[in-house]
Amino acid sequence: MKKYKADLKKDINAALVSAALLAVGILLSSRFSRTGWIAVLFSLAVILIVTIFSYRLFEIQLDVLNNRLTLIYRNYLKATKIKTINFQDIEFTYKKQAVAFKGAIKNVCSIYNADKRIDRLIPDNDGWDDDEISRFVHDMIDMGVRKKFIGYSLKDVDI
């Protein structure tokens, strides 16, 4: 079994930024009207709660013996969700693409099941490293997982 892990410590910045925004909102609350500061604090608290409770792809396991791909999702409270899919049912792409509006071009791996995208691995997003994603893609190719064709609009990464 081969394992690939994201480093959630690198991605903890999102939770810290949300907490900092909540703190700034509390400090500036005296400048708002009563309903205004309540709305600001409420929206910042919602952002912090969503950041803490949302699940991120934490680990991927390729089980060669059983021909299965296992996706393990975890949130900051260490709650876990697991998806397991057979190799025959999955396809992947590995393309150079912009990941945000006017964002930098990155090597993005997308995983599909029955023509529906399950997840995307983006370098420097959710703790995933470009080398770890590349290693995962190379191992999937070695195991015979199909590469999906989605058109010529995006350039394939040289493997």
N, C-alpha and C positions, 0 to 999 in steps of 0.2 A: 504494500500500500504506500502510495506517495502522498505527502501532505504539503500544502501550500498555505501559509498563514499571513494575514494582514497584521500590522503592528498598530493596535488601537491606541497605543500611547502617543503615536505621532498624530493621530486624529482627535485627540482630546481637546485640541484647540477650539473646536466648535462649541463644546460645552463650556469652556472657559470664557469664550467671547460672549456667549449667552448670559453667563453669570455676571460678567463685567457690565453688559448692557443693562441688566436688572439693577445692579448697584448704582450705575449712573442715573437710571430712571428714578431710583429712590432719592438720590442726592438732589436731583433737579426737580423733584415733585413739588417743592415749595413755590416754584415759578409758574406752575399750572393752576388752573381753577380746580375746584374739588372734583368735578367729573372728569376733567382732563387728565389729572394725575392717576386717577383710578383706571382710566382706559390705558394709559401708558404702562402702568405696572401690570395690569392684567395681560396685555399683549406680550410684554417681555417675559412674564411668568409662563405663558403658553409656549413661547419659543424655547425656553429652557426645559420645560417638561417634555416637549416633542423631541428635543435633542437627546435627552437622557433615555427616553423610552423607545425610540425608534431602533429597529434592528438593522445591522450592517453585516455584510458578508465578511465573516471573520476567518473562515477556514474552508479549504477545498480539499477533498480526498479523492484520489483516483485509485479504485480497487481493481487491480488487474485480474485477480483470480475470479471475481464475480462479475466483471465487466460493468461496474457501477461508478457513477459520479455522485459524490455526496457533497452538498453545499450546507455549511453550518453557519447560521446567522446568530449574532449575539448583540445585545445592547450594553449600555454602560453599567447596568445592574447585574450583568452576567446571566441574564435569562437567555435561553437558547432555543432556536427552531432549527429543524433539520429537514432537508429535501434530498431524496435519493432518486436517481434516474439511471436507466440502463444506457450504455454507450450507443446502442442501436437507435435510440430515440433522440439523441442530441446532435447538434451541429454547432459550429462556432465560426466567428469571423475574427480577423486580427487586422485592423485597419488603422491608418493614420487619419485622425480627424480632430476637429476643434471640439472641445468638450464644454465650452461656455461661450456666451455671446462675446465675440472678439477675443476668444481665448486662444491660448497656445495650442499648437498641433501636438497631439500625443498619440501613442500607440494604444489603442483601445481593443480589448478582447470582449466580444459579446457571445453569450451562450444562449442557444435556442433549443426549445423542445416543441416539436410539431409546429414549426414556423412561428412560434411565439417566443419572444425574447424573455428569458428567465432573469438574467442579470448581466451587468457590464462590469468589467474590471478596468478601472481607469487609474493610471499612475498618479500618486500623490493625492488620491481620493479614498477616503475610508481606510487609510493606513496601508494601501497596496503600493508596492514598490515595482518599478518597471522591470527589474531583473527577475523578480518573483513571477510576474505575469508572463514574461518571455519563457521562463523555465516551464511554467504550466502549459503554455501553448505548444512548446516543443514536445513535451511528454504526451500531450493529447494526439499530436500528429503521429508519434511513434506507436501509439496504441490503436491507431486506425480510426479515430473519430473523424467524421466527415467535415470538410470545410464548406461553409454555406456561401453561395454566390448571391450577392445583394445588389449587383450592378457595378458599373464602372465609375460612378460619381466619387467614390472614395478609393484611395490608393491602398493596396495591400502592403503590409509591412514585410520587408525582406526577411525570410526565415532561413 
